Every structure is written in structure tokens, then in C-alpha cells.
Amino acid sequence: MRFEVITLFPELFEVLDLGLLGKAKDAGAIEVTTITPRHFAQDKHRTVDDAPYGGGSGMVLMPGPFAAAIDHLDTERGGAPTHRVLLTPQGAPFSQSHAHRFSKLETLTLVCGRYEGFDERIRSFVDEEVSLGDFVLLGGETAALAVIEATARLLPGVLGNQDSAADESHADGLLEYPQYTRPEVFRGRAVPDVLRSGNHAAIARWRRKESLRRTLERRPELLEGAELSEEDRVLLDEIASET
Ligand code: SAM
């Protein structure tokens, strides 16, 4: 999959050379191209921002250099389609379902803002707007990195063990069950007996129940959207009777 990033700070994407994503790049599973709108600025100072019409603080990103960067990427791709996403605190909260949807694309183009944000007309060049959460960052790069990482790890060959992505928080609308590794007892806290029992059916039941319990305790609203089986409802009744 190809990720294209329009950013004033391409260097920030060098972290993608590290770890599993670095390996995925080397193996050709993902390709990351960055482009800076400064290349398309019209003056010798490579200006990409200007004061807001109507006054006010800060500088606003001009539409011209961003539109030119988008056109350049389209030409580089030979006109092949892409899906353009603007990173903005005004967008829809980014979620695992976005990551799943994006992971089916051949190309995803991420547009990162800075300063006071974009000239409103940049919005007409994108297909959707996504936010990393209800807070304000200095720029869209951190959000774009999160989108790339969450999307890329769903692609075949990126995670060492593909089951990891199927069996974790948000994969099926629930939070993941508690995980343990050695030692068996750590500072007086023991691993639950069932996990050392070797009884795979009992382990699966315990994990599902703890996944439901954790979701109920921490993110009860997720249960409303999750697909629950009859067995899940029995487990939820058990949890209710225990509390
Ligand atoms: N003035 C803008 C507003 O109130 O919506 C915020 C501008 S912010 C300082 C600069 C840039 O950072 C934004 O254009 C956007 O690209 C990025 N950004 C900030 N917070 C973000 C968030 N929560 N999610 C995604 N991008 C964000």
C-alpha cells in the first residue's frame, strides 16, 4: 500500500524507517512518499502561509501550494485513484474502523496542517476529515503517523503474527482481555489459574468474559455497537451477578 503525506515537516516521517514499519517498507509491503507544499510556493522565501482575512492571530495555510502538491502526486501516480484525508481536530474521531477501511485502499493521501490551520478552500480537495481526538496538536503529522501505523499493521505481512490484529482491542468492538507472561507470581500477584490449566476451551471462555467485563467497566458504550452472541449474554449475566 502507498501512503502519500503532504507536510511542511517531511523529516518527522523518518521514524517510519524503524521497527516493523521499517521492515515493511524494506519488504515493499508499504511505501511512504512525503511531499512539502513549500516546493510549490510562488516566492523566493517559499511562503506557504499568510495572515487571516478579517484579522486575528496566527497564520493560515494558503490553498495554492497544497493544491499544487496534490496535483503533483496525482501526476506522479499517473492519475491512479487515491483517497485524500485531511488531519484536523474538526474531523471525525479516527477509529479502528477507519484503519480497516483505509487498509483496503491502494493509496492513501494524508494532508497535514500547521499554524492556525488551513484556508477553508483546501477542504474541497479532500474526501474526508479525520481527528486524532478532542485536543489540538501543533500539526497534523502526529495524527498522520498514527493513521499510517494503525492502517499499515492491518496489511498482510506487516505484523509478524497476523492473528495479533484479529485478536485485540477494537478488532471485534470490544477491549482485549488481560494478558500475562512469566513469572507466574510477580510481587505477590499470581497469573489466573485458568491460563496455566492447558484447558483451551476454559481459557477461551475466560478471555471472552474478561474482554466483556473490561469493556463494560471502561467503555460501556462500545457494547451497544458490538455483535454479541447468546454465550456473550450469558457471560454478561454472570458478570452482573458477580458485581
Ligand atoms: N485552528 C485550528 C482549529 O481550531 O481547528 C487548529 C489548528 S492546529 C494548531 C494546526 C494543525 O494541526 C491542523 O490544521 C491539523 O492539521 C493539525 N491538528 C491539530 N490537532 C489535531 C487533531 N486533534 N487531529 C488531527 N490533526 C490535528
Residues whose N, C-alpha, C, O or C-beta is under 5 A from the ligand:
A	BS01	SAM	L87 T88 P89 V111 C112 G113 R114 Y115 E116 G117 F118 V130 S131 L132 G133 F135 V136 L137 L138 G139 G140 A143
